[in-house]
């Protein structure tokens, strides 16, 4: 049995890296929330400030605080359900100002089974932050200025808009003063503004309707969605902790209940060498020199790869030989990566920059892991076969 002094050091380093990744992931969530808040302040200030006469277009507010939240929620939900998840969180993940550790945390998150749901949840938090910022600006301007709510439209008249406003206000029917009023709607059409004194109507009376719309469509709707996401994520996390197999505690009696993948000792074609384990160039050269076909390229993937390196590796369609740390239990992020490729997984162990024989215990873990995965085989070098 080999002394794993260096391997143990690697384990402690991996633990510190894991903690660092968790902190980076939390920082990314905070950045998403901050971006949402700043956008909310900027957009709301621009909209509520109105023109030089202090006039704010009611139609713009309805689009911004009613239709846009509904539309964006529907699009992101459909994308989550039927696609790969399109949301603000994923878009921000490609921004160049993010730190390396943060990009790695995002990359690790993207490889998880519930990655799209996690990104979706972060986007809901950003949308909530946007809405609270908008509400804050709205209240500040209500207190500090005289807002005239008017509306203008070439195609729509009051008779067309009024039923729509009634439908929008359905969730707060109990709040009578926040319900749309036809006479107010007719009076606040912009071309009638000059007759304000004669009509005797306060053009600021729309504030209750707008406030109620923000609270329901922009805050309550998003809060419920975010809460559901949070509950589902927590439930999945508990399931992983309870039901995930503990590779380190699996004994030989249990191991025999599983079918083990066959171990091969050579590759059958040229390949791309994918360094998932972060091996040194020297060890990589030692490994490639013992394989019977040539490495046509070298890739990096996994938690130690950059976003660009990961994307390049994921798009690779030809045979790969993936180098992994043999003493570490196989993780879900590697299983997700293997879904779209083909080739060989080569678990290796080393000490002081020298390859050493992988223990039978760890080798069997990898054989169980590879067995159900199609298009992949477990590879071991002839020179490192255990006796």
C-alpha positions in Angstrom: 0.0 0.0 0.0 1.6 3.4 -1.0 2.1 6.3 1.3 -0.2 9.1 0.1 1.6 12.0 1.7 1.3 14.2 -1.4 -2.2 12.8 -2.1 -3.3 13.8 1.4 -1.9 17.2 0.9 -3.8 17.4 -2.3 -7.0 16.4 -0.4 -6.5 19.3 2.0 -5.9 21.7 -0.9 -9.0 20.4 -2.6 -11.0 21.1 0.6 -9.7 24.7 0.8 -10.5 25.1 -2.9 -14.0 23.8 -2.3 -14.5 26.4 0.5 -13.1 29.1 -1.8 -15.5 28.0 -4.5 -18.5 28.2 -2.1 -17.5 31.8 -1.2 -17.0 32.7 -4.8 -20.5 31.3 -5.6 -22.0 33.3 -2.8 -20.2 36.4 -4.1 -21.6 35.8 -7.6 -25.1 35.7 -6.2 -24.4 39.0 -4.4 -23.2 40.5 -7.7 -26.3 39.3 -9.5 -28.5 40.9 -6.8 -26.4 44.2 -6.9 -26.7 44.4 -10.7 -30.5 44.0 -10.4 -30.7 46.7 -7.7 -28.6 49.2 -9.7 -30.6 48.5 -12.9 -33.8 49.0 -10.9 -32.6 52.4 -9.6 -31.4 53.6 -13.0 -34.4 52.4 -15.0 -37.0 53.6 -12.5 -35.4 57.0 -12.0 -35.4 57.5 -15.8 -39.1 56.4 -16.1 -40.5 58.1 -13.1 -38.7 61.4 -13.7 -40.9 61.9 -16.7 -40.4 64.8 -19.1 -39.7 68.5 -18.4 -43.3 69.0 -17.3 -43.1 66.1 -14.9 -45.4 63.9 -17.0 -45.0 60.1 -16.6 -46.4 57.8 -19.3 -48.8 55.3 -17.6 -48.5 52.9 -20.5 -44.7 52.7 -20.0 -45.2 51.9 -16.3 -47.6 49.1 -17.2 -45.2 47.6 -19.6 -42.3 47.9 -17.2 -43.9 46.7 -14.0 -46.7 44.4 -15.2 -46.0 42.9 -18.6 -42.3 42.7 -18.5 -42.2 40.7 -15.2 -44.9 38.4 -16.5 -43.2 37.9 -19.9 -39.7 37.5 -18.5 -40.9 34.9 -16.0 -42.7 33.0 -18.6 -39.7 33.0 -21.0 -37.2 31.9 -18.3 -39.6 29.2 -17.0 -40.1 27.8 -20.4 -36.4 27.9 -21.0 -35.8 26.1 -17.7 -38.4 23.5 -18.5 -37.7 22.8 -22.2 -34.3 24.3 -22.9 -31.0 24.9 -21.3 -32.1 27.8 -19.1 -31.9 31.4 -20.4 -31.7 34.0 -17.6 -29.8 37.0 -16.3 -27.6 34.8 -14.1 -26.1 32.9 -17.0 -25.6 36.1 -19.0 -23.6 37.8 -16.2 -21.5 34.6 -15.9 -19.8 35.5 -19.2 -18.8 39.0 -18.0 -15.1 39.6 -18.2 -14.9 41.5 -14.9 -15.5 38.4 -12.8 -12.6 36.9 -10.8 -11.0 33.6 -11.8 -12.3 31.9 -8.6 -15.8 33.2 -9.3 -15.7 31.9 -12.9 -14.6 28.5 -11.7 -17.4 28.6 -9.1 -19.9 29.4 -12.0 -18.3 26.6 -14.1 -18.8 24.1 -11.2 -22.3 25.3 -10.7 -23.1 24.8 -14.4 -21.9 21.2 -14.2 -24.3 20.3 -11.4 -27.5 18.4 -12.0 -29.6 21.3 -10.8 -27.5 24.0 -12.5 -30.3 25.5 -14.6 -32.6 25.7 -11.5 -29.8 27.3 -9.5 -29.2 30.0 -12.2 -33.0 30.5 -12.4 -33.2 31.0 -8.7 -30.3 33.6 -8.8 -32.1 35.4 -11.6 -35.3 35.6 -9.5 -33.3 37.2 -6.7 -31.9 39.7 -9.2 -35.5 40.5 -10.4 -36.6 40.9 -6.8 -33.7 43.3 -6.2 -34.7 45.3 -9.3 -38.3 45.5 -8.1 -37.4 46.6 -4.6 -35.1 49.3 -6.0 -37.9 50.4 -8.3 -40.4 50.6 -5.4 -37.9 52.6 -3.4 -37.4 55.2 -6.2 -41.2 55.4 -6.7 -41.8 56.1 -3.0 -39.0 58.7 -2.9 -40.4 60.5 -5.9 -44.0 60.4 -4.6 -42.8 62.1 -1.4 -40.5 64.6 -3.0 -42.2 65.6 -6.2 -45.5 66.1 -7.9 -45.9 63.3 -10.5 -48.4 63.7 -13.3 -49.5 60.4 -14.7 -50.7 60.7 -18.3 -50.9 58.3 -21.2 -50.7 58.5 -25.0 -51.4 56.1 -27.7 -52.0 56.3 -31.5 -53.9 53.0 -31.7 -55.6 52.6 -28.3 -58.3 54.7 -26.7 -59.7 54.7 -23.2 -62.5 52.3 -24.0 -59.9 49.7 -25.2 -57.4 50.3 -22.3 -59.9 50.3 -19.4 -60.9 46.6 -19.5 -57.2 45.7 -19.7 -56.5 47.8 -16.6 -59.4 46.1 -14.8 -57.9 42.7 -15.6 -54.5 43.8 -14.3 -56.1 45.1 -11.1 -58.0 41.8 -10.4 -55.6 40.5 -7.8 -56.2 43.5 -5.5 -60.0 44.0 -5.9 -60.2 44.4 -2.1 -58.3 47.7 -2.5 -61.0 49.9 -4.1 -58.9 53.1 -4.2 -56.3 51.2 -6.3 -58.8 50.1 -8.9 -58.7 51.9 -12.3 -61.3 54.6 -12.9 -62.7 55.3 -16.3 -63.2 59.0 -15.8 -59.6 59.3 -14.5 -58.4 57.4 -17.5 -60.2 59.6 -20.0 -59.1 62.8 -18.2 -55.4 61.8 -18.1 -55.1 61.2 -21.8 -52.3 63.5 -22.7 -54.1 65.8 -25.1 -56.5 66.8 -22.3 -53.8 67.9 -20.0 -54.4 71.6 -20.7 -57.9 71.2 -19.3 -56.7 69.9 -15.9 -57.9 72.9 -13.9 -61.3 72.8 -15.5 -61.8 69.1 -15.0 -60.6 69.3 -11.4 -58.9 65.8 -11.4 -55.7 65.0 -9.6 -53.3 63.4 -12.2 -51.3 61.8 -9.4 -54.2 59.6 -8.4 -52.8 56.7 -10.4 -50.1 56.1 -7.8 -52.1 53.5 -5.9 -52.8 51.5 -9.0 -49.1 51.6 -10.0 -48.0 50.8 -6.4 -50.3 47.8 -6.3 -49.1 46.6 -9.7 -45.5 46.7 -8.6 -46.2 44.9 -5.3 -48.2 42.1 -6.9 -46.5 41.5 -10.3 -43.0 42.6 -9.6 -42.6 41.5 -6.0 -45.1 39.0 -4.8 -45.0 37.0 -8.1 -41.2 36.8 -8.1 -41.1 36.1 -4.3 -43.4 33.1 -4.7 -41.3 31.8 -7.6 -38.0 32.3 -5.8 -39.5 30.6 -2.7 -40.5 27.6 -4.7 -37.1 27.4 -6.3 -35.5 27.6 -2.9 -37.6 24.8 -1.5 -36.9 22.6 -4.5 -33.1 23.2 -4.3 -33.1 22.5 -0.5 -35.1 19.3 -1.1 -32.7 18.1 -3.8 -29.7 19.0 -1.6 -31.1 16.9 1.3 -31.8 14.0 -1.1 -28.2 14.1 -2.3 -26.8 14.1 1.2 -29.1 11.3 2.3 -29.1 9.0 -0.7 -25.8 9.7 -2.5 -23.5 6.7 -2.2 -20.5 7.2 0.2 -17.6 5.8 -1.8 -15.1 6.1 1.0 -17.3 3.9 3.3 -18.3 1.2 0.8 -16.9 -2.1 1.9 -16.1 -5.1 -0.2 -19.3 -6.9 0.5 -21.4 -4.1 -0.8 -19.1 -3.6 -3.7 -19.7 -7.1 -5.0 -23.3 -6.2 -5.5 -22.4 -3.8 -8.4 -21.3 -4.7 -11.9 -17.8 -3.4 -12.6 -16.8 -2.0 -15.9 -14.0 -3.7 -17.9 -10.6 -2.2 -17.7 -8.7 -1.6 -20.9 -5.0 -0.9 -21.3 -4.8 0.8 -24.6 -6.8 3.2 -26.8 -8.0 2.3 -30.3 -7.5 5.6 -32.1 -5.8 9.0 -31.8 -7.3 11.1 -29.0 -7.4 14.4 -27.2 -5.9 14.3 -23.7 -8.2 16.2 -21.3 -6.5 17.1 -18.0 -9.3 17.1 -15.5 -6.9 16.3 -12.6 -4.5 19.2 -13.1 -1.5 17.0 -13.6 1.9 18.5 -14.3 3.2 18.6 -17.9 5.8 16.0 -16.9 3.2 13.5 -15.8 1.1 14.2 -18.9 4.1 13.4 -21.1 4.8 10.1 -19.1 1.2 9.0 -19.7 1.1 9.8 -23.4 4.3 8.1 -24.0 2.8 4.8 -22.8 -0.3 4.9 -25.0 -0.3 3.3 -28.4 -1.8 6.2 -30.3 -1.0 9.9 -30.4 -2.6 12.8 -28.6 -3.8 15.1 -31.4 -4.6 17.9 -28.9 -4.5 18.7 -25.2 -7.5 20.1 -23.4 -8.4 21.2 -19.9 -11.7 20.7 -18.1 -13.2 20.4 -14.7 -12.9 22.7 -11.6 -9.3 23.8 -12.5 -10.1 24.8 -16.0 -11.1 28.3 -17.1 -14.5 29.0 -18.6 -12.9 29.2 -22.1 -11.0 25.9 -21.6 -14.1 24.2 -20.4 -16.3 25.3 -23.3 -13.6 24.2 -25.8 -13.4 20.7 -24.1 -17.2 20.4 -24.0 -17.4 21.0 -27.7 -14.8 18.4 -28.6 -16.6 15.6 -30.5 -13.7 13.2 -31.0 -12.2 10.6 -28.7 -10.9 11.9 -25.4 -8.7 10.4 -22.7 -9.6 12.2 -19.4 -7.1 12.2 -16.6 -8.7 12.2 -13.2 -7.5 11.9 -9.6 -7.9 8.3 -8.8 -8.2 8.6 -5.0 -11.1 11.0 -5.3 -14.7 9.6 -5.5 -16.3 10.3 -8.9 -18.6 13.3 -8.8 -21.7 14.3 -10.6 -20.0 17.1 -12.5 -17.8 14.6 -14.3 -20.8 12.4 -15.1 -22.5 15.5 -16.6 -19.4 16.2 -18.7 -19.3 12.6 -20.0 -22.9 12.7 -21.3 -21.9 14.5 -24.5 -18.6 12.9 -25.4 -16.8 9.6 -25.9 -13.5 8.0 -25.0 -11.6 6.8 -21.9 -11.4 7.8 -18.3 -7.9 7.3 -16.8 -7.8 7.6 -13.0 -4.2 8.1 -11.8 -2.4 8.5 -8.6 1.0 10.0 -8.0 3.6 10.9 -5.4 6.3 13.6 -5.8 5.7 13.9 -9.5 5.9 10.1 -10.1 3.0 7.9 -11.1 2.1 5.2 -8.6 -0.2 2.2 -8.7 -3.9 3.0 -8.0 -5.3 0.9 -5.2 -7.9 -1.8 -6.1 -10.4 -0.1 -3.8 -10.2 3.2 -5.7 -10.1 1.4 -9.1 -13.3 -0.5 -8.3 -15.0 2.8 -7.4 -14.2 4.1 -10.9 -15.2 0.8 -12.5 -18.7 1.1 -10.8 -18.9 4.7 -11.9 -18.1 4.1 -15.6 -20.2 0.9 -16.0 -23.6 2.6 -16.7 -22.1 5.4 -18.9 -22.2 4.7 -22.6 -19.4 5.6 -25.0 -16.8 5.6 -22.2 -14.3 3.0 -21.0 -12.0 2.8 -18.0 -8.3 3.0 -19.0 -5.3 1.9 -17.0 -1.7 1.9 -18.0 0.1 -1.5 -18.3 3.0 -0.2 -16.3 0.7 0.7 -13.4 -1.4 -2.4 -13.1 -1.7 -3.7 -9.6 -0.2 -7.0 -8.8 
